[in-house]
Amino acid sequence: MYKRWYDIDPTVSLAVSLMRNANIVSQYKCADLIVETSKEHGIDLSENILTDAFTYVLRRWYDTDQKIAESFEYLKLLPSDLQKEVALRLINLLQEEESNS
């Protein structure tokens, strides 16, 4: 039914959409938040996964930047409740960024 993994939860979908439309500096701040939170909860990507992630045709908007693509791999691995929590934090971060610009 869902075409993209992040569309399963509307909050996560909104956060991804807002991140997509943000400037690159804000996107990197979001990526850092995702990776930090994931690592704090024991999620870590092996070098093989990262290497493999960039050997296929780039189809998604976030595949064009390695840092952002890596953060999405982390986000994808989080349990759904933690994905939603991180999504809410991303939305807040992006709203703060927008109000400061």
N, C-alpha and C positions, 0 to 999 in steps of 0.2 A: 504494500500500500504506500509506504513512504519511499521516496526516491533517494533521500539522503539520510544518513545516520542521525544527523542533528535535528531533523524535522520531527522526530518522535516526540520530543518535548517542546512545547511552544516557547518556553523561556529560553531554552538552549538555542532554538532556531532564531529567536529575536536577537540574542547576544551575538550570534554568528553574523546575522544580517547587519547589525550596527557596526560590528568590527570590520566587516567587508567595506563599508562606506566611510570608515574613519581614515584619517591620514596615516601615513606609515609610522610616524612616531608613536601615535596612540596604539596602532596595531602591535608594535613591538612591546609596549607596556603591557598590553593584554597577553601577548605571548609569554612574557616573563611571569606574569601572574599565574597563568595556566601551568607552566612548567614547575614553578616553585611549589604551588599547591599540590600538584601531582606527586612530586618527589617527597613532600612532607607526608604524603599518605602511602608511600612505598611503591609508587609507580615509577619505573625507570625503563627506558628504551635501550636495547642493546645496539651496538654499532651496526650489526647486520640489518636490523630493521630500518635504520636510517639510510643506509646505503641502498637497500632494496627499494625504499620509498621513492628514490629519484632515478630509477632505471626504467620506468614506464613513461608513457606519453602523459604530459601534463594536461589534465583535463579540468581540474577544479581551480577556482580563483586563487586559493591559498597554496597551490602547488608551486607557484612561480617564485616563492621566497622560502628558502630552506628553514629559516627560523620560525616562520609562521606555520609552515607545513608540519614541522616537528611538534610545535605546541598543539596542533590539532590532533596529532597522533596520541599525545598524552591525554587530551580532553576525551578523545574517543574511548580510551582505556579505563577512564574513571567510572565507578559505579553510578547509576543514573541519579541517585540522590545527591551525590557529590558533584556530578555534572551540572545539576540544577543550581546548587549552591555557588559554584564557580561562575555560572552564567549570570546569576544575580550580581555577583561582584564585578563582573565585566561590564554589565549594563551601568552600574553605579560609577565605575571608573570612566567609562566613555561619556557619561553625562557630565561628570566633573571636568573632563578634558574639554568638552564642548563649551561649557560655561566659562572656562578660563581663557578661551580663545577669542 
